[in-house]
Amino acid sequence: VQLQASGGGSVRPGGSLRLSCTVSESLWSINALKWYRQAPGKERELVAGFIPAGSVEHYAESVKGRVAIARDYAKNSALLQIDSLIPEDTAVYYCNADQGQNTYWGQGIQVTVSD
């Protein structure tokens, strides 16, 4: 399984950002699709995720109320939108997929929130 991440960039506080993750296989074959982020000097943390075969979604407390996931099964992709960005959202974001016993990672995407 290959994951292609896109989006990111530099945004001013209060702005919005969209991070896309496209899977090389059917989204239905993925047990869970997640986004993680890692800020400089900090551990990688789970930001949001969902189970493609169901309705379960998870959001970290740090982004709850500011984030939404959109699924596109026809394109085997998912979009993570983060609103009301704050400097603390600055990090490298990663797409992650679980399939069976395996875990796959996409390339990191830099998100910088600053004036």
Secondary structure, 3 states (H helix, E strand, C coil): CCEEEEECEEECCCCCEEEEEEECCCHHHCCEEEEEEECCCCCCEEEEEECCCCCCEEECCCCCCCEEEEEECCCCEEEEEECCCCHHHCEEEEEEEEECCEEEECCCEEEEECC
